[in-house]
């Protein structure tokens, strides 16, 4: 067994030199956030003009034959285009799609109730609707859906099968926790990632999820 290595990025700092280096390193996947295939809906969440930047980087990565994954954060506005989104991803040669729900932290705190689900019940309704749509693509696209099994992770939690290393070299159960205090350890404190993976403390964290 071996670890697969991927990068989660908003794409803004990717340039031709970095893409060439990723190609040389034979990176397993580059994961970018694309909130909608409708530019205005994406930019509403990620900032004006970001859609054009992300799509440009997606096309360059695909052209370089680097596997591309997408992350979409469901909300009350972009849920309506999820079927078209997944169809576009499949037809564009996207490696896989991670689907989560917009939780009220980070930038989402500033968003109005018209965009972000206001309670867990609304979150669940969004996720269940996404689950029903995702099943239509389960044979043609790798899909990870928060809290629901589609065709990859049993309950949609990446912490069960992976960990993430933040830009600060902190190891967290999943990149979702990169801006929280859920730090397992610092990269400088371990010499063997396999040993860390098998550590009883980390196994206990995985069991939690």
C-alpha positions in Angstrom: 0.0 0.0 0.0 1.1 3.6 -0.6 -0.3 7.1 0.0 -1.7 9.0 -2.9 -0.7 12.7 -2.8 -3.0 15.5 -3.8 -3.1 19.3 -3.5 -6.2 21.2 -2.4 -6.1 24.8 -3.7 -8.2 27.7 -4.8 -6.1 27.9 -7.9 -5.1 31.5 -7.7 -1.4 30.9 -7.4 -1.2 28.1 -10.0 0.9 29.2 -12.9 2.5 27.5 -15.9 5.8 26.8 -13.9 3.9 25.2 -11.0 1.8 23.1 -13.3 4.9 21.9 -15.1 6.4 21.0 -11.7 3.3 19.2 -10.6 3.4 17.2 -13.9 7.0 16.3 -13.2 6.2 15.2 -9.7 3.4 12.9 -11.0 0.9 14.4 -8.5 -2.2 12.2 -8.1 -4.8 14.9 -8.1 -5.2 18.7 -7.9 -8.4 19.6 -6.1 -10.0 23.0 -6.9 -13.1 24.7 -5.6 -15.7 25.4 -8.2 -19.0 26.4 -6.6 -21.1 26.5 -9.7 -20.8 26.3 -13.5 -22.7 29.6 -13.5 -20.1 32.4 -13.1 -22.2 34.7 -11.0 -23.1 32.0 -8.5 -19.5 30.9 -8.1 -18.2 34.5 -7.7 -20.9 35.2 -5.1 -19.1 32.7 -2.8 -15.5 32.9 -4.0 -15.2 36.6 -5.0 -15.8 38.6 -8.2 -13.7 37.3 -11.1 -12.6 34.1 -9.4 -14.7 31.9 -11.8 -12.6 32.9 -14.8 -9.4 32.2 -12.8 -10.5 28.8 -11.7 -11.8 27.7 -15.0 -8.5 28.8 -16.7 -6.5 26.7 -14.2 -8.8 23.7 -14.6 -8.3 23.8 -18.4 -4.6 24.1 -18.1 -4.3 21.2 -15.7 -6.5 19.0 -17.9 -4.4 19.9 -20.9 -1.3 18.9 -18.9 -2.9 15.5 -18.2 -2.9 16.2 -14.5 -6.0 14.6 -12.7 -8.4 17.3 -11.5 -10.8 17.1 -8.7 -13.5 19.6 -7.8 -15.0 20.7 -4.5 -18.5 22.2 -4.4 -20.0 23.7 -1.3 -23.8 23.4 -1.5 -26.0 26.3 -0.6 -29.5 27.5 -1.3 -28.4 29.1 -4.6 -26.2 26.6 -6.3 -28.1 23.4 -5.5 -30.4 23.9 -8.5 -27.5 23.4 -11.0 -25.9 20.4 -9.3 -27.1 17.9 -12.0 -25.7 20.1 -14.8 -22.5 20.6 -12.7 -21.9 16.9 -12.4 -22.7 16.3 -16.0 -20.2 19.0 -17.1 -17.6 17.5 -14.7 -18.1 14.0 -16.2 -17.9 15.2 -19.8 -14.9 17.4 -19.1 -12.8 14.5 -17.8 -12.8 15.6 -14.1 -11.3 12.9 -11.8 -13.9 13.3 -9.1 -16.1 15.7 -7.1 -16.3 16.3 -3.4 -19.7 17.7 -2.3 -20.1 19.4 1.1 -22.6 21.8 2.6 -22.0 25.5 3.4 -21.4 25.6 7.2 -21.6 28.9 8.9 -17.9 29.5 9.6 -15.2 31.5 7.8 -16.6 33.5 4.9 -20.0 31.9 5.3 -20.6 33.8 8.6 -20.8 37.0 6.5 -23.4 35.5 4.1 -27.1 36.1 4.4 -29.6 33.5 5.4 -30.7 33.5 1.8 -27.5 31.7 0.9 -26.3 29.6 3.8 -28.6 27.0 5.5 -29.7 28.3 8.8 -29.9 25.0 10.7 -29.0 21.4 10.6 -32.4 20.4 9.1 -31.8 22.7 6.1 -28.3 21.3 5.7 -29.6 17.8 5.7 -32.3 18.7 3.1 -29.6 20.1 0.8 -27.4 17.0 1.3 -30.2 14.5 0.7 -31.2 16.3 -2.5 -27.5 16.2 -3.6 -27.5 12.5 -2.7 -30.4 11.7 -5.0 -28.8 13.6 -7.9 -25.3 12.1 -7.3 -26.6 8.6 -7.6 -27.4 9.3 -11.3 -23.6 9.7 -11.8 -22.3 7.1 -9.5 -21.1 4.8 -12.4 -19.4 7.6 -14.3 -17.8 9.9 -11.8 -16.1 9.5 -8.4 -18.2 11.4 -5.9 -17.7 12.0 -2.2 -20.7 13.5 -0.5 -20.7 14.7 3.1 -22.6 12.3 5.4 -23.9 10.1 2.6 -22.4 7.1 0.7 -22.3 7.5 -3.1 -19.5 5.5 -4.6 -16.4 6.3 -2.5 -16.2 7.1 1.2 -18.8 5.2 3.4 -20.1 8.4 5.1 -18.5 11.0 2.9 -15.9 11.9 5.5 -12.3 12.1 4.1 -10.9 11.8 7.6 -11.6 8.0 7.3 -9.2 7.5 4.5 -6.8 10.5 4.5 -5.2 13.3 6.4 -4.1 16.8 5.2 -1.0 18.8 5.7 -1.7 22.6 5.9 0.6 25.3 4.6 1.8 25.7 8.2 2.9 22.1 8.1 0.3 21.0 10.6 -1.4 17.6 10.1 -5.2 17.6 10.4 -7.7 14.8 9.8 -9.1 16.5 6.6 -8.5 19.8 4.8 -11.9 21.0 6.0 -10.2 21.4 9.5 -7.3 23.4 8.2 -8.5 26.6 9.9 -9.5 24.9 13.2 -7.7 23.7 16.3 -8.1 20.1 15.3 -4.4 19.5 14.8 -3.0 16.0 15.1 0.7 16.9 15.2 3.3 19.0 13.3 5.1 17.6 10.3 8.4 18.2 11.9 7.6 15.9 14.8 7.2 12.7 12.7 9.6 10.8 10.5 7.2 8.2 9.1 3.7 9.0 7.8 2.8 5.3 7.9 3.7 5.1 11.5 1.5 8.1 12.2 -1.4 6.6 10.3 -1.2 3.4 12.4 -0.8 5.3 15.7 -3.6 4.4 18.2 -4.4 8.1 18.8 -5.0 8.8 15.1 -7.0 5.6 14.8 -9.2 6.9 17.6 -9.8 10.2 15.7 -10.8 8.2 12.6 -13.2 6.1 14.6 -14.8 9.4 15.8 -15.7 10.3 12.3 
